[in-house]
Amino acid sequence: MQDRQYVTDQKHGLSSESDVERISIDAYTVDRQLEKRLLWKFDLYILPMLSVMYLFNSIDKSNLGNAKTDGLTTDLHFKSNQYNILLSIFYVPLVLTGPPMNMLTKRFGAKFVLPIAMMIFGGMAMLSAACTNFGGIVTTRWFLGMAESGFYPGVIYYLTTFYKRNELAGRLSIFYAASEVAGAFTGLIAFGVFQIKSTLNGWQYLFLIEGGLTVLGGIVAIIILPKSAATAYFLDEEEKTLAYHRIAANSSTVVDSKFSFRQAIRVFKRDRLWPVYMIIGFCTGVPLFSVSNFLPQIVARLGYSTVKTNLYTVAPNVVGAFCVVYVAFSSDHFGDRSIHLASTLATTAAGFVVLACIDVTKHLGVGYFACFMLCAGGFITSPLLATWYNNNTPDENQRAILTPVMVATANSMGLVAANIFTEKSAPRYEMASIICACFGFAGSALALALGFWMKWDNSRRNKSQGVDLKAGDVPTTELKDGQKSEGWRWMGGVP
């Protein structure tokens, strides 16, 4: 890739907090060595902190499965399907409060909103250890869901203000891989904690330790995270200028724009594809949340003890974390979201087909391999889809509302996952596996269809204009009319 001059709109100035001055359109040429140094600093200061934050977010969200294997439902006197109700309750506020939480992130900044939310859901996790009945833990899970609702979409939006569109999937994957590591980390913590002999139960220690670490992480995050790319405390003036122009050229129509709700909701009128993204999100959500919430129960089918069951969840999650990062960087390299998303969805769906068709107790190796398939394809689908629709939404206000709505609708599928893995269907969960496989294959077909349509539409635009443009050839500052802009080209379709 050769040096190019970044084109920006001179009518819009930088944030008032920044001393960076706008440089002339024709005068600014990218220094690739400077850009490498800038990316290294972003990767060093931002990604590790966000990854740790999401690690604890995922731990606090998914540790119920581990707690259940240690007798949570027995100690709190659960009846019939109350465990499934407990899982379902979490997703109600997660879906309903996601969009307003992300608007707070846009209005007040991710630097403050995300760490505060982290401290709240960590506190709720700790309070769960004090619960003595079903009503108490339902209450803590409700507020846990509220606090976590804006976290994932908030981080996605935050990363789009630091990285270009063709850099986003790889960086988002590093952050998102923390959810896979969380599964392994929780399994290891549970393995150790459940061997503690004390007046408290093992699952209570699990909530206290993981919640306490989460609160501590929130305090550290509010100190480390920068407010924006062009005002980051760890950049010099030359780097701040480059950071601004990178986003102006290949991410946002107006950099660090002020929040406007009216402008934000226009995305549902101007974007023709958001219903398609939403349907694909439905299809990714069911297998994703099934793996997140029920992997310990699925592994338990192998017939091992509580301690070994939690230990055997570690390896599939580690492999899944590797696949998340590898597939995402491959997606960035080839400029494709469609084929990568379709293939990973199909991998997870195939894993559920295996679990539905065999008797795991008689084929332990095959059953355990299927668990690796679930993790290898299941978790990457969410960051790939989020990257795809963010790549095609250059307006910051519209990204701020579209992302949480898409994430919220996908999260609503957690309600489906929570109610198909029922006690009555244990231990085989045959019908649940079939349902997950159907959603996965349907999402795979839709992702491929959308990718081919984008390729066709880009070719149609090029032919009618007599040019050969690709996504990224036109600066995003020239795409203020969105998909009606003359230079608009879809990003992420079939190459």
PLY file of the C-alpha trace (Angstrom):
ply
format ascii 1.0
element vertex 495
property float x
property float y
property float z
element edge 494
property int vertex1
property int vertex2
end_header
0.00 0.00 0.00
1.52 3.32 -1.09
1.47 6.60 0.78
-1.62 8.59 0.00
-2.90 12.00 0.86
-5.72 11.89 3.35
-8.66 14.01 2.33
-10.60 15.75 5.10
-13.40 18.25 5.36
-11.94 21.57 6.49
-15.24 22.90 7.80
-15.11 20.70 10.90
-12.48 21.32 13.56
-10.98 19.05 16.14
-12.30 18.54 19.62
-11.88 21.57 21.82
-9.73 19.47 24.12
-7.17 18.91 21.37
-4.36 21.24 20.37
-3.98 19.48 17.06
-4.58 21.82 14.16
-6.15 20.74 10.89
-3.66 20.31 8.07
-4.47 21.20 4.49
-5.99 18.49 2.31
-3.20 18.56 -0.21
-0.40 19.00 2.32
-0.89 15.86 4.41
0.89 12.69 3.33
1.08 9.62 5.52
4.44 8.65 6.99
4.19 4.85 7.19
6.83 4.53 9.87
4.98 7.09 11.97
1.73 5.20 11.37
3.31 1.93 12.50
4.50 3.65 15.68
1.04 5.10 16.23
-0.64 1.71 15.81
1.85 0.13 18.18
0.95 2.69 20.85
-2.79 2.14 20.33
-2.30 -1.62 20.52
-0.17 -1.26 23.65
-2.28 1.20 25.64
-5.83 0.38 24.54
-6.21 -3.27 23.52
-4.74 -4.96 26.63
-6.90 -2.85 28.95
-10.05 -3.45 26.92
-9.26 -7.16 26.72
-8.91 -7.42 30.49
-12.15 -5.50 30.91
-14.01 -7.82 28.55
-12.40 -10.84 30.17
-14.08 -9.96 33.47
-17.27 -8.91 31.70
-17.48 -12.37 30.16
-16.52 -14.11 33.40
-19.23 -12.34 35.41
-21.76 -13.08 32.69
-21.00 -16.76 32.15
-19.91 -18.04 35.58
-23.42 -19.30 36.40
-22.68 -22.45 34.42
-19.66 -23.17 36.61
-21.55 -22.25 39.79
-24.34 -24.64 38.83
-21.91 -27.56 38.67
-20.98 -26.79 42.31
-24.54 -26.93 43.59
-25.82 -23.36 43.21
-29.31 -24.51 42.30
-29.45 -26.91 45.24
-28.15 -24.41 47.82
-30.64 -21.73 46.71
-33.51 -24.23 46.54
-34.33 -23.83 42.85
-37.43 -25.56 41.53
-38.01 -27.13 38.09
-36.99 -24.59 35.41
-35.93 -21.69 37.66
-32.32 -21.96 36.47
-33.48 -21.29 32.92
-35.58 -18.37 34.18
-32.49 -16.98 35.92
-30.54 -17.13 32.66
-33.43 -15.52 30.77
-33.83 -12.63 33.24
-30.28 -11.48 32.53
-31.04 -10.90 28.85
-34.09 -8.68 29.36
-32.19 -5.60 30.63
-29.24 -6.56 28.41
-31.51 -6.04 25.40
-33.63 -3.11 26.62
-30.94 -0.83 28.06
-28.16 -1.40 25.51
-29.02 1.51 23.14
-29.43 4.19 25.88
-26.21 2.99 27.55
-24.31 3.39 24.28
-25.75 6.87 23.79
-24.31 7.72 27.21
-20.99 6.38 25.95
-21.14 8.67 22.91
-22.24 11.65 25.03
-19.81 11.36 27.96
-17.04 9.23 26.48
-16.09 5.57 26.74
-13.17 6.46 29.04
-15.65 7.13 31.85
-18.80 5.15 31.01
-17.17 1.76 30.37
-15.06 1.57 33.57
-17.98 2.76 35.72
-20.22 0.11 34.18
-17.49 -2.44 34.86
-17.35 -1.52 38.54
-21.14 -1.83 38.79
-21.41 -5.28 37.23
-18.44 -6.45 39.29
-20.24 -5.27 42.42
-23.38 -7.12 41.36
-21.38 -10.31 40.90
-20.01 -9.98 44.43
-23.49 -9.41 45.84
-24.60 -12.65 44.19
-22.46 -14.50 46.73
-24.71 -13.18 49.51
-27.94 -14.45 47.95
-29.85 -17.10 49.86
-32.78 -17.71 47.53
-33.98 -17.50 43.94
-35.43 -13.98 44.29
-32.15 -12.54 45.56
-29.99 -13.84 42.75
-32.60 -12.86 40.13
-32.31 -9.26 41.39
-28.51 -9.18 41.16
-28.60 -10.74 37.68
-31.07 -8.08 36.52
-28.79 -5.22 37.53
-25.79 -7.12 36.22
-27.51 -7.25 32.82
-28.24 -3.52 32.93
-24.63 -2.64 33.70
-23.26 -4.95 31.02
-25.77 -3.97 28.31
-23.77 -1.10 26.84
-20.31 -2.57 27.38
-19.76 -4.60 24.20
-21.35 -2.09 21.77
-19.56 0.70 23.63
-16.18 -0.93 23.08
-16.96 -1.53 19.39
-17.84 2.14 18.94
-14.75 3.19 20.93
-12.43 1.12 18.71
-13.92 2.64 15.53
-12.64 6.03 16.72
-9.03 4.74 16.89
-8.69 2.25 14.02
-9.38 2.37 10.29
-12.05 0.14 8.80
-9.55 -2.37 7.41
-7.88 -2.65 10.84
-11.02 -3.10 12.92
-11.76 -6.83 12.76
-8.29 -7.88 13.89
-8.24 -5.46 16.82
-11.79 -6.27 17.80
-10.88 -9.95 17.75
-8.02 -9.43 20.21
-10.48 -7.74 22.52
-13.19 -10.32 21.88
-10.86 -13.28 22.32
-11.00 -12.38 26.00
-14.48 -13.94 26.04
-12.96 -17.25 24.95
-10.14 -16.89 27.46
-12.80 -16.10 30.06
-14.28 -19.54 29.56
-10.88 -21.11 30.15
-10.05 -18.72 32.99
-13.36 -19.35 34.74
-12.84 -23.07 34.37
-9.40 -22.82 35.98
-10.64 -20.54 38.78
-13.59 -22.83 39.39
-11.24 -25.84 39.41
-9.23 -24.25 42.23
-12.00 -22.51 44.13
-14.28 -25.54 44.29
-11.63 -27.39 46.23
-11.67 -24.81 49.06
-13.20 -26.25 52.22
-14.77 -23.47 54.27
-18.00 -22.14 55.75
-18.82 -20.62 52.36
-19.74 -22.69 49.34
-17.38 -22.91 46.38
-19.73 -20.98 44.09
-19.83 -18.12 46.63
-16.05 -17.84 46.58
-16.26 -17.90 42.78
-18.59 -14.86 42.71
-16.57 -12.96 45.34
-13.18 -13.49 43.70
-14.29 -12.81 40.12
-16.47 -9.83 41.09
-13.71 -8.29 43.21
-11.18 -8.54 40.38
-13.72 -6.90 38.07
-14.17 -3.87 40.37
-10.40 -3.49 40.63
-10.09 -3.65 36.85
-12.64 -0.85 36.45
-10.62 1.44 38.71
-7.45 0.79 36.69
-9.28 1.28 33.36
-10.56 4.76 34.16
-6.93 5.81 34.67
-5.43 4.16 31.58
-7.96 4.60 28.77
-7.62 7.75 26.60
-10.68 9.81 25.72
-10.06 9.90 21.94
-7.36 9.21 19.36
-6.52 12.87 18.70
-6.29 13.74 22.42
-4.53 10.59 23.70
-2.07 11.44 26.48
0.56 8.99 25.19
0.84 10.56 21.70
3.04 13.47 20.64
1.66 16.28 18.47
2.70 14.69 15.18
1.06 11.40 16.17
-2.14 13.16 17.27
-2.41 14.82 13.86
-1.94 11.51 12.09
-4.47 9.83 14.39
-7.07 12.43 13.44
-6.46 12.17 9.70
-6.55 8.35 9.72
-10.07 8.35 11.12
-11.13 11.16 8.76
-9.86 9.16 5.78
-11.09 5.68 6.59
-13.57 5.52 9.44
-15.76 8.59 10.09
-17.50 11.25 8.04
-16.90 13.77 10.85
-14.31 12.95 13.50
-15.32 13.34 17.18
-18.71 14.73 16.15
-21.08 15.98 18.85
-23.86 13.59 19.76
-27.14 14.17 17.94
-30.02 11.77 18.55
-31.84 13.05 15.46
-28.82 12.31 13.29
-28.30 8.94 14.96
-31.75 7.49 14.28
-31.54 8.44 10.59
-29.52 5.27 10.11
-32.75 3.24 10.16
-34.05 5.25 7.22
-30.84 5.59 5.21
-29.31 2.16 5.72
-31.06 -0.40 3.53
-29.30 -3.39 5.03
-29.79 -3.06 8.78
-32.73 -5.54 8.74
-30.44 -8.09 7.06
-27.69 -7.53 9.64
-30.32 -7.98 12.34
-31.54 -11.31 10.96
-27.96 -12.59 10.68
-27.49 -11.41 14.28
-30.46 -13.54 15.32
-28.84 -16.53 13.64
-25.45 -15.97 15.31
-26.97 -15.30 18.74
-28.54 -18.70 19.40
-25.39 -20.84 18.91
-23.18 -18.15 20.49
-25.11 -17.92 23.75
-25.69 -21.65 23.84
-21.92 -22.19 23.87
-21.33 -19.33 26.32
-23.88 -20.46 28.87
-23.99 -24.22 28.49
-20.51 -25.43 27.54
-19.93 -26.81 31.08
-23.24 -28.70 30.85
-22.37 -29.95 27.35
-18.95 -31.15 28.54
-20.62 -32.72 31.58
-22.24 -35.18 29.16
-18.83 -36.85 28.94
-19.51 -38.18 32.44
-16.66 -36.66 34.42
-16.73 -35.24 37.95
-17.56 -31.57 38.70
-13.89 -30.62 39.00
-12.84 -32.40 35.79
-15.84 -31.04 33.88
-14.76 -27.46 34.60
-11.16 -28.32 33.77
-12.13 -29.85 30.42
-13.82 -26.60 29.33
-10.40 -24.91 29.25
-8.92 -26.45 26.08
-11.91 -25.76 23.76
-11.99 -22.14 24.94
-8.25 -21.68 24.35
-8.56 -23.07 20.82
-11.56 -20.82 20.29
-9.54 -17.76 21.37
-6.85 -18.60 18.83
-9.45 -19.02 16.08
-11.08 -15.68 16.93
-7.82 -13.78 16.36
-6.67 -15.82 13.35
-9.96 -15.61 11.44
-10.37 -11.89 12.15
-6.90 -10.94 10.88
-7.52 -13.14 7.85
-10.77 -11.24 7.29
-8.92 -7.90 7.44
-6.19 -9.17 5.11
-8.58 -10.35 2.38
-11.10 -7.53 2.91
-13.85 -10.11 3.32
-16.44 -10.48 6.06
-19.01 -12.60 4.22
-17.13 -15.84 3.52
-15.35 -15.78 6.88
-18.61 -15.28 8.77
-20.42 -17.97 6.77
-17.67 -20.56 7.24
-17.38 -20.04 11.00
-21.14 -20.22 11.48
-21.17 -23.46 9.50
-18.36 -24.88 11.66
-20.32 -24.30 14.87
-23.51 -25.63 13.30
-21.67 -28.81 12.27
-20.47 -29.24 15.85
-24.05 -29.13 17.11
-25.07 -31.66 14.44
-22.42 -34.05 15.77
-23.67 -33.63 19.35
-27.26 -34.22 18.24
-26.46 -37.37 16.29
-24.17 -39.36 18.57
-24.27 -40.83 22.04
-21.43 -38.87 23.63
-21.00 -41.37 26.48
-20.10 -44.06 23.92
-17.96 -41.78 21.70
-16.08 -39.55 24.15
-13.40 -38.45 21.68
-15.89 -37.44 19.00
-18.07 -35.61 21.52
-15.15 -33.69 22.96
-13.95 -32.79 19.45
-17.41 -31.37 18.74
-16.93 -29.03 21.72
-13.81 -27.70 20.01
-15.86 -27.08 16.86
-18.42 -25.11 18.87
-15.77 -22.79 20.27
-13.68 -22.57 17.09
-16.56 -21.08 15.10
-19.02 -19.76 17.66
-17.35 -16.74 19.21
-15.79 -15.09 16.14
-19.20 -14.65 14.50
-20.18 -11.73 16.73
-17.08 -9.53 16.14
-17.12 -10.31 12.41
-20.74 -9.23 12.04
-20.19 -6.13 14.22
-17.17 -5.16 12.12
-19.16 -5.66 8.93
-21.98 -3.25 9.72
-19.65 -0.73 11.38
-17.46 -0.74 8.25
-20.52 0.33 6.27
-21.68 3.01 8.75
-19.19 5.92 8.57
-21.33 8.40 10.53
-20.27 8.29 14.21
-23.73 9.16 15.58
-25.34 6.47 13.48
-22.74 3.92 14.56
-23.48 4.86 18.16
-27.14 3.83 17.80
-26.90 1.05 15.17
-24.29 -0.98 17.07
-26.21 -1.33 20.36
-29.46 -2.07 18.54
-27.79 -4.83 16.52
-26.03 -6.19 19.59
-29.23 -6.01 21.64
-31.25 -7.95 19.07
-28.53 -10.59 18.88
-28.46 -10.70 22.69
-32.19 -11.34 22.71
-31.38 -14.75 21.28
-29.90 -15.52 24.66
-33.51 -15.93 25.75
-33.90 -18.67 23.17
-30.66 -20.37 24.20
-31.61 -20.20 27.88
-34.89 -21.98 27.25
-33.90 -24.75 24.87
-31.25 -26.28 27.14
-33.77 -27.35 29.75
-33.48 -29.80 32.61
-36.00 -32.05 30.87
-33.77 -32.34 27.78
-30.64 -33.07 29.83
-28.21 -34.69 29.45
-28.35 -35.13 25.64
-29.93 -31.77 24.71
-30.78 -33.29 21.34
-33.46 -30.82 20.27
-31.41 -27.85 21.54
-28.46 -28.95 19.41
-30.69 -29.29 16.34
-32.13 -25.80 16.87
-28.65 -24.29 17.24
-27.49 -26.06 14.07
-30.48 -24.75 12.08
-29.83 -21.16 13.16
-26.15 -21.53 12.34
-26.69 -22.87 8.82
-29.37 -20.24 8.12
-27.01 -17.45 9.18
-24.26 -18.91 7.03
-26.49 -18.87 3.94
-27.63 -15.29 4.60
-24.05 -14.05 5.11
-23.01 -15.55 1.77
-26.05 -14.11 -0.01
-25.37 -10.63 1.40
-21.70 -10.85 0.44
-22.51 -11.72 -3.17
-25.12 -8.94 -3.33
-22.55 -6.38 -2.13
-20.12 -7.57 -4.79
-22.81 -7.24 -7.45
-23.87 -3.76 -6.31
-20.27 -2.49 -6.25
-19.80 -3.78 -9.81
-23.04 -2.10 -10.88
-21.93 1.25 -9.43
-18.52 1.01 -11.09
-20.04 0.13 -14.44
-22.56 2.98 -14.36
-19.84 5.51 -13.37
-17.17 4.14 -15.69
-14.64 3.71 -12.84
-13.02 0.90 -10.84
-13.39 1.94 -7.20
-13.18 -0.26 -4.12
-14.19 0.45 -0.53
-11.45 2.57 1.00
-10.51 4.36 -2.24
-12.75 7.27 -1.28
-12.18 9.02 2.10
-15.07 8.58 4.51
-15.30 12.38 4.88
-16.73 12.37 1.34
-19.47 9.90 2.24
-21.74 12.21 4.21
-24.73 11.14 2.11
-24.07 7.54 3.07
-25.12 4.90 0.56
-26.37 7.61 -1.81
-22.87 9.10 -2.12
-21.35 8.75 -5.58
-18.18 7.22 -4.17
-19.94 4.73 -1.90
-18.75 1.14 -2.15
-19.76 -1.69 0.19
-17.02 -3.09 2.39
-16.76 -6.74 3.41
-18.60 -8.44 0.56
-17.26 -11.40 -1.38
-13.89 -10.30 -2.88
0 1
1 2
2 3
3 4
4 5
5 6
6 7
7 8
8 9
9 10
10 11
11 12
12 13
13 14
14 15
15 16
16 17
17 18
18 19
19 20
20 21
21 22
22 23
23 24
24 25
25 26
26 27
27 28
28 29
29 30
30 31
31 32
32 33
33 34
34 35
35 36
36 37
37 38
38 39
39 40
40 41
41 42
42 43
43 44
44 45
45 46
46 47
47 48
48 49
49 50
50 51
51 52
52 53
53 54
54 55
55 56
56 57
57 58
58 59
59 60
60 61
61 62
62 63
63 64
64 65
65 66
66 67
67 68
68 69
69 70
70 71
71 72
72 73
73 74
74 75
75 76
76 77
77 78
78 79
79 80
80 81
81 82
82 83
83 84
84 85
85 86
86 87
87 88
88 89
89 90
90 91
91 92
92 93
93 94
94 95
95 96
96 97
97 98
98 99
99 100
100 101
101 102
102 103
103 104
104 105
105 106
106 107
107 108
108 109
109 110
110 111
111 112
112 113
113 114
114 115
115 116
116 117
117 118
118 119
119 120
120 121
121 122
122 123
123 124
124 125
125 126
126 127
127 128
128 129
129 130
130 131
131 132
132 133
133 134
134 135
135 136
136 137
137 138
138 139
139 140
140 141
141 142
142 143
143 144
144 145
145 146
146 147
147 148
148 149
149 150
150 151
151 152
152 153
153 154
154 155
155 156
156 157
157 158
158 159
159 160
160 161
161 162
162 163
163 164
164 165
165 166
166 167
167 168
168 169
169 170
170 171
171 172
172 173
173 174
174 175
175 176
176 177
177 178
178 179
179 180
180 181
181 182
182 183
183 184
184 185
185 186
186 187
187 188
188 189
189 190
190 191
191 192
192 193
193 194
194 195
195 196
196 197
197 198
198 199
199 200
200 201
201 202
202 203
203 204
204 205
205 206
206 207
207 208
208 209
209 210
210 211
211 212
212 213
213 214
214 215
215 216
216 217
217 218
218 219
219 220
220 221
221 222
222 223
223 224
224 225
225 226
226 227
227 228
228 229
229 230
230 231
231 232
232 233
233 234
234 235
235 236
236 237
237 238
238 239
239 240
240 241
241 242
242 243
243 244
244 245
245 246
246 247
247 248
248 249
249 250
250 251
251 252
252 253
253 254
254 255
255 256
256 257
257 258
258 259
259 260
260 261
261 262
262 263
263 264
264 265
265 266
266 267
267 268
268 269
269 270
270 271
271 272
272 273
273 274
274 275
275 276
276 277
277 278
278 279
279 280
280 281
281 282
282 283
283 284
284 285
285 286
286 287
287 288
288 289
289 290
290 291
291 292
292 293
293 294
294 295
295 296
296 297
297 298
298 299
299 300
300 301
301 302
302 303
303 304
304 305
305 306
306 307
307 308
308 309
309 310
310 311
311 312
312 313
313 314
314 315
315 316
316 317
317 318
318 319
319 320
320 321
321 322
322 323
323 324
324 325
325 326
326 327
327 328
328 329
329 330
330 331
331 332
332 333
333 334
334 335
335 336
336 337
337 338
338 339
339 340
340 341
341 342
342 343
343 344
344 345
345 346
346 347
347 348
348 349
349 350
350 351
351 352
352 353
353 354
354 355
355 356
356 357
357 358
358 359
359 360
360 361
361 362
362 363
363 364
364 365
365 366
366 367
367 368
368 369
369 370
370 371
371 372
372 373
373 374
374 375
375 376
376 377
377 378
378 379
379 380
380 381
381 382
382 383
383 384
384 385
385 386
386 387
387 388
388 389
389 390
390 391
391 392
392 393
393 394
394 395
395 396
396 397
397 398
398 399
399 400
400 401
401 402
402 403
403 404
404 405
405 406
406 407
407 408
408 409
409 410
410 411
411 412
412 413
413 414
414 415
415 416
416 417
417 418
418 419
419 420
420 421
421 422
422 423
423 424
424 425
425 426
426 427
427 428
428 429
429 430
430 431
431 432
432 433
433 434
434 435
435 436
436 437
437 438
438 439
439 440
440 441
441 442
442 443
443 444
444 445
445 446
446 447
447 448
448 449
449 450
450 451
451 452
452 453
453 454
454 455
455 456
456 457
457 458
458 459
459 460
460 461
461 462
462 463
463 464
464 465
465 466
466 467
467 468
468 469
469 470
470 471
471 472
472 473
473 474
474 475
475 476
476 477
477 478
478 479
479 480
480 481
481 482
482 483
483 484
484 485
485 486
486 487
487 488
488 489
489 490
490 491
491 492
492 493
493 494
